[in-house]
Amino acid sequence: MDGSQHDGVFVLKPRLLGVGEDKIIGGPSGQSYQKIDLSQLTYPVDIDWSSPDCGSITDGADTIVFQGVDEIILPPCMREAASPPTELAS
């Protein structure tokens, strides 16, 4: 998935077997605001921010790798929203 052309929201929907294997490219940092919306998922996921706008999302079976993402909207079974940890943002 590529959203580098404009501000965007990447909406991930539940699948029969996990979140699927995907790569999400949000765009260059600071040029647009990109979100990943996981609010339709009915199960928790693990999010690993490897840098201020890059990381991975896994449900234990599948992994989504992302870059150029500013915010992640989490499923209802998790907290409100996920942003990069402040120590990575500087």
C-alpha positions in Angstrom: 0.0 0.0 0.0 1.4 3.4 -0.9 0.0 6.7 0.4 2.9 9.0 -0.4 0.9 11.2 -2.7 -1.4 12.8 0.0 -2.5 12.6 3.6 -4.1 9.2 4.1 -5.6 6.6 6.3 -4.8 3.0 5.7 -7.7 0.9 7.0 -7.0 -2.7 7.9 -10.0 -5.0 8.2 -10.1 -8.4 9.9 -9.3 -11.4 7.8 -10.1 -15.0 8.4 -6.5 -15.8 9.2 -4.7 -12.8 10.7 -3.9 -9.4 9.5 -2.0 -10.6 6.4 1.5 -9.9 5.2 1.7 -6.3 3.9 4.0 -3.3 3.5 2.6 0.1 4.1 4.5 3.1 2.7 3.1 6.3 4.1 5.4 8.9 2.6 8.3 11.2 3.5 8.2 12.5 7.1 6.8 16.0 7.5 5.2 16.2 4.0 1.9 14.6 4.9 0.2 12.9 7.9 -0.4 9.2 7.5 -2.4 6.9 9.8 -2.9 3.2 10.0 -6.5 2.4 11.3 -6.8 -0.9 13.1 -10.1 0.0 14.8 -12.0 -2.7 12.9 -9.8 -5.5 14.3 -11.4 -7.5 17.1 -8.1 -8.7 18.7 -5.0 -7.0 20.0 -1.8 -6.7 18.0 1.8 -6.0 18.9 3.3 -2.8 17.5 7.1 -2.2 17.4 8.3 1.3 16.5 11.8 0.9 15.2 12.2 4.6 14.4 9.8 7.7 14.6 7.9 6.7 11.5 8.8 3.0 10.9 8.0 -0.3 12.5 5.9 -3.4 12.4 2.5 -4.7 13.4 2.0 -8.4 14.2 -0.9 -10.5 15.4 1.4 -13.4 16.2 0.9 -15.1 12.8 1.3 -12.3 10.2 3.4 -9.1 10.1 2.8 -5.8 8.5 5.9 -3.6 8.0 5.3 0.2 7.8 7.3 3.4 7.1 6.3 7.0 6.8 3.4 6.6 9.4 2.6 9.2 12.0 -0.1 7.5 14.0 -1.8 4.1 14.5 -5.5 3.9 15.5 -5.8 0.8 17.7 -8.5 -1.8 18.0 -11.1 -1.2 20.7 -9.6 -3.9 22.8 -6.4 -1.8 23.1 -5.8 1.8 24.1 -6.9 4.9 22.2 -4.0 5.5 19.7 -0.4 4.6 19.2 2.3 7.2 18.4 6.0 6.6 18.4 7.6 6.7 21.8 9.0 10.2 22.6 12.5 8.9 22.9 12.4 7.8 19.3 10.8 11.0 18.1 13.8 13.3 18.8 
